[in-house]
Amino acid sequence: MTTCLVLCIILITLLIPVVVYASALKRTVIRLKKKQSRLEDKQREATQVIDEFKKKEKSMDQFFAIVTHDLRGPVGNTGSILQTLIENPEIYNPETQHEILSALKDSAKQSLELLDTLSQWSRIQRKKVQINLEPFSVQDAIDIVIERIKERALAKNISIEINRKKTEILLNSDISLITIMLQHLMVNAIKYSYPRSKIILTVDETEEGVQFSIEDDGSGIEKENFSRILDTTDYYYTYGTADEKGPGLGITIVQEYCKLINGKLWFESKKEEGSTFFLQLENSTVKKQ
């Protein structure tokens, strides 16, 4: 009996360090697994960041190639034509000279509009957008936008219908940003509308603020390209119905401004049936850039 007791004590004495060691080893293994899991998470995050950077770098290369192409054409043509007019003015009659100068004026205007769009995009990238919130009449914003795009619409013989659900609608936001956003959406609608068609701009008051919709019956968007339209890292670029060019930044700028003033942008579209873009704007408070 005494021998068994002694053996039991010896066995227990031997097992205690083993149990303690096993317990410590188990805790170490758990800690290592947690560290491994955290490292794997960080590795996945790093891989995702690298992939996003590569995607953005590729998109930026594509974007700058488009911009360079769009600027080189008008600038180069303008220089060549002006040189001809200066050196050999007698080869053109006054009427032809007037037509050429009008075309040069339009080309210069398009280049300035492109540069203005690039300036807006640059300020967004550098987080230099100034936001000034104040109540304003939505009709005032619409009037500003129509004045800016009427020549472009007239050039394609496109009519613009304003559909207001309420006579007077007020919004507390930044009227400068709102007019830029609506202008980009209207220019986009004109670009992809067919000549002698109609664009409908509808504005309605909601509980949160105001909702705009810009509807056209133009070329529409193929379903497989839907995700690219609102992808701010993918500078999706197509020609308009009259072969209009452009870097495809308008929708991107609208989305970036939406982030700053509590806005929301979405769209519906069918190929060859047209598109409707919706812009929901709240009575805003400034968000940090």
ABEGO torsion letter per residue (X at the ends): XAAAAAAAAAAAAAAAAAAAAAAAAAAAAAAAAAAAAAAAAAAAAAAAAAAAAAAAAAAAAAAAAAAAAAAAAAAAAAAAAAAAAAABAAABBAAAAAAAAAAAAAAAAAAAAAAAAAAAAAAAAAGABBBBBBBBBAAAAAAAAAAAAAAAAAAAGBBBBBBBABABBBBBBBAAAAAAAAAAAAAAAAAABBBGBBBBBBBBBBAAEBBBBBBBABAEBBAAAAAAAABAABBBBBBBAAGBBEAGAAAAAAAAAAAAAGBBBBBBBBBGAEBBBBBBBBBBBBBBX
